[in-house]
Amino acid sequence: MKKMLAGLFAAALLLSCFGCGGQKTEETAPVTEQSEVAANAMPDFTVQTTAGEFSLSEAVQSHPLTVIKLWATWCGYCGMDFENLKQVWPDYKDRVAVVALSIEPTDTPEKIEAYAKERGYEIPMGSAVGTGLEQYASQGVPVSLIVNAKGELADVQIGAKASPLEFVSLFDSYLNAGDGLSFEAVCVDENGAGVPGCTLTFCTDALCIPVQTDANGRAVFEGEEAAYTVKLAGLPEGYAAKGETEQPAGAGQTVTFVLTGTTQ
């Protein structure tokens, strides 16, 4: 695993450099945005996929983590997202159930199967139409719905992952929850009210793991004992940082970032 992480980290650096001089894309911008529906129980559903029948309740029972990818065949960034996922999922598929469901009504089973076959995807792929999941793609695709071992919607992440390393970080942050130390940070406005939608990264010298603030402006990271720095990596629309944008993170302590509202 250490060799794989080292290789993926190098790949992430290459991707980062590739985007430095080019136009801003979904892959180089902050890519996660959390919905206020987190922690609600997910309704069960069953769909036909390229790998057979997929049932959410069965996936939750047999895997500690389930990731539902919402996408469409016309979405170029979805393809980039799948390519990054493709590199790491074989090492996680016994612990992480993944299903990719298209929100596009014209993506027929035949069209989805051809898409998967052409690209060599083993990830179960099907249609989200009729499941009610389309509501989570109102801001676009790709979208990742993170379902925990209790069957609760723990996170809604909008946008493509910039590298395979981001999927490693995502999977490990949930799979290792409770096995390590708890690090917490909050985003608040000038009146002390929590601000949802901040992207915070908890970083060591080798790796940064993004975490989104919830409806109360709170972000919690479960990690091993290490020296972490928490950085304010992305802000919701209408806010700017007031003061420090990175601080040391201590286990059991709460790091606070104060934001100020901006005029439109």
ChimeraX attribute file (.defattr): number of C-alpha atoms within 10 A of each C-alpha:
attribute: neighborCount
match mode: 1-to-1
recipient: residues
	/A:1	7
	/A:2	7
	/A:3	8
	/A:4	12
	/A:5	16
	/A:6	14
	/A:7	13
	/A:8	20
	/A:9	18
	/A:10	13
	/A:11	15
	/A:12	17
	/A:13	12
	/A:14	12
	/A:15	15
	/A:16	15
	/A:17	12
	/A:18	11
	/A:19	15
	/A:20	10
	/A:21	8
	/A:22	9
	/A:23	8
	/A:24	10
	/A:25	12
	/A:26	15
	/A:27	18
	/A:28	19
	/A:29	15
	/A:30	19
	/A:31	18
	/A:32	22
	/A:33	24
	/A:34	21
	/A:35	20
	/A:36	16
	/A:37	16
	/A:38	18
	/A:39	15
	/A:40	14
	/A:41	14
	/A:42	18
	/A:43	13
	/A:44	12
	/A:45	15
	/A:46	13
	/A:47	18
	/A:48	16
	/A:49	19
	/A:50	21
	/A:51	13
	/A:52	11
	/A:53	11
	/A:54	20
	/A:55	14
	/A:56	20
	/A:57	16
	/A:58	13
	/A:59	21
	/A:60	20
	/A:61	13
	/A:62	14
	/A:63	17
	/A:64	18
	/A:65	25
	/A:66	28
	/A:67	22
	/A:68	20
	/A:69	25
	/A:70	27
	/A:71	29
	/A:72	24
	/A:73	16
	/A:74	11
	/A:75	12
	/A:76	13
	/A:77	20
	/A:78	20
	/A:79	18
	/A:80	17
	/A:81	22
	/A:82	21
	/A:83	17
	/A:84	20
	/A:85	21
	/A:86	18
	/A:87	15
	/A:88	18
	/A:89	21
	/A:90	12
	/A:91	12
	/A:92	15
	/A:93	14
	/A:94	12
	/A:95	16
	/A:96	22
	/A:97	23
	/A:98	24
	/A:99	24
	/A:100	23
	/A:101	25
	/A:102	25
	/A:103	27
	/A:104	16
	/A:105	11
	/A:106	13
	/A:107	20
	/A:108	13
	/A:109	16
	/A:110	10
	/A:111	13
	/A:112	21
	/A:113	18
	/A:114	13
	/A:115	16
	/A:116	17
	/A:117	12
	/A:118	9
	/A:119	12
	/A:120	11
	/A:121	16
	/A:122	13
	/A:123	20
	/A:124	19
	/A:125	28
	/A:126	29
	/A:127	26
	/A:128	25
	/A:129	16
	/A:130	11
	/A:131	15
	/A:132	11
	/A:133	20
	/A:134	18
	/A:135	9
	/A:136	19
	/A:137	16
	/A:138	9
	/A:139	10
	/A:140	15
	/A:141	22
	/A:142	28
	/A:143	27
	/A:144	26
	/A:145	22
	/A:146	22
	/A:147	27
	/A:148	22
	/A:149	17
	/A:150	16
	/A:151	22
	/A:152	18
	/A:153	21
	/A:154	22
	/A:155	25
	/A:156	23
	/A:157	21
	/A:158	24
	/A:159	22
	/A:160	27
	/A:161	29
	/A:162	22
	/A:163	24
	/A:164	23
	/A:165	26
	/A:166	22
	/A:167	20
	/A:168	21
	/A:169	17
	/A:170	15
	/A:171	20
	/A:172	16
	/A:173	17
	/A:174	19
	/A:175	19
	/A:176	12
	/A:177	14
	/A:178	12
	/A:179	10
	/A:180	13
	/A:181	15
	/A:182	19
	/A:183	21
	/A:184	20
	/A:185	26
	/A:186	23
	/A:187	27
	/A:188	20
	/A:189	18
	/A:190	11
	/A:191	9
	/A:192	11
	/A:193	14
	/A:194	20
	/A:195	22
	/A:196	23
	/A:197	25
	/A:198	29
	/A:199	22
	/A:200	28
	/A:201	23
	/A:202	27
	/A:203	18
	/A:204	13
	/A:205	9
	/A:206	8
	/A:207	16
	/A:208	18
	/A:209	20
	/A:210	24
	/A:211	27
	/A:212	26
	/A:213	25
	/A:214	25
	/A:215	16
	/A:216	15
	/A:217	20
	/A:218	23
	/A:219	24
	/A:220	17
	/A:221	24
	/A:222	20
	/A:223	20
	/A:224	15
	/A:225	11
	/A:226	13
	/A:227	13
	/A:228	21
	/A:229	17
	/A:230	27
	/A:231	22
	/A:232	19
	/A:233	17
	/A:234	21
	/A:235	19
	/A:236	12
	/A:237	11
	/A:238	11
	/A:239	17
	/A:240	15
	/A:241	17
	/A:242	13
	/A:243	10
	/A:244	12
	/A:245	15
	/A:246	17
	/A:247	16
	/A:248	12
	/A:249	21
	/A:250	19
	/A:251	18
	/A:252	10
	/A:253	11
	/A:254	16
	/A:255	20
	/A:256	19
	/A:257	25
	/A:258	21
	/A:259	25
	/A:260	14
	/A:261	13
	/A:262	10
	/A:263	5
	/A:264	5
